[in-house]
């Protein structure tokens, strides 16, 4: 999935894109940094940035590499670390001139598209949604008042590069206005809002508010991609749970997109409905084979992404789950095996560790709160009113256990899931304070 974020200089694209990528566990691609790297290279080669013919040979010599150190991107041009120097005033003042050249854009756009192939990525720049990724799944156009953008850039320089803080606000504002004019008026890939992009003015918004607005648009987009019958049923479930049980959802930022396991406690028939209605992606369910004997009911539950499993054939069950994860699907698992007779987290079945080890997938702990009170195993019929909450915990990644041997790995995975579920349970009982663990 590609999220394309465009906008003028100083609108907060880089900061916002980086945070959105982190929250979604997507790759982040600062395409503006690529043009800055090439502009720096042009300066180092002592070529005229306005002479397109002189830039063509440089494209063949230009090589760029991006690494990540301590959670921060490092940019290299032909093995030279240029992370800081590409943000200098000299590079900033020339990057619009260099990036406006047809041959430069054609060469670098190819690199951008190759870099994004088959990945979940947040890409930001000035023509991401209009030229580079015209079929991006979600398009955002960020902007802000020029004076506000100049103030942001001034503070950024003062904090990151104190030695350059002597550059006045007026100088930065003049540069921004000049770049706006050059970027929007250039003949090649001008800065403009894509017709289907979401316009977001950040003038009066904090960074966190902008990020949350984009995440909400992302979740809405994911829901719109659900197939019709599934979306219809999930929407009805959502209305039902909200009306009768005032359902709340917490920790949505922990629900990372893509394939993996949702590992939930299980105390009620309501649990699958609660988890699925809280998710902005389609999820897949497992059910015993006997439920598929009736042809009508079989067709119904299959449309709701339900797959048959056999209690006697664990191998087939594992194959079904692994196949779904390989297809980048999320599978809801109840690692306790059956509905618990109490609200306590029961001992987890070892099969969940086998699946996690074989698939090396992401595991998201989920705690469903309140369903025991309204429809536990002790009740034939549910209460009509109550309070229900669905809480997504911090994802568990296989890399945390990769260094362990097979036996220790399985035990560590089970222990981590069990501890996460218990922590989420305690968090709910303490009154839903702060962010879920």
LINJOQUI-V996664 format. One record per helix or strand of 3 or more residues. SS is the DSSP state (2 for helix, 1 for strand). FROM is the first residue (numbers start at 1). TO is the last residue. If there is no record, write none. Layout:
<<SS | FROM | TO> <SS | FROM | TO>>
This chain:
<<1 | 2 | 7> <2 | 13 | 24> <1 | 27 | 30> <2 | 31 | 44> <2 | 52 | 61> <1 | 64 | 69> <1 | 72 | 77> <2 | 85 | 87> <2 | 89 | 99> <2 | 102 | 116> <1 | 121 | 125> <2 | 128 | 132> <1 | 138 | 143> <2 | 146 | 160> <2 | 162 | 164> <2 | 169 | 185> <1 | 198 | 201> <2 | 207 | 224> <2 | 228 | 245> <1 | 248 | 250> <2 | 252 | 254> <1 | 260 | 264> <2 | 271 | 278> <1 | 283 | 288> <2 | 289 | 292> <2 | 295 | 303> <1 | 306 | 309> <2 | 314 | 326> <1 | 330 | 333> <2 | 351 | 359> <1 | 362 | 369> <2 | 371 | 375> <1 | 389 | 396> <2 | 398 | 400> <2 | 406 | 429>>
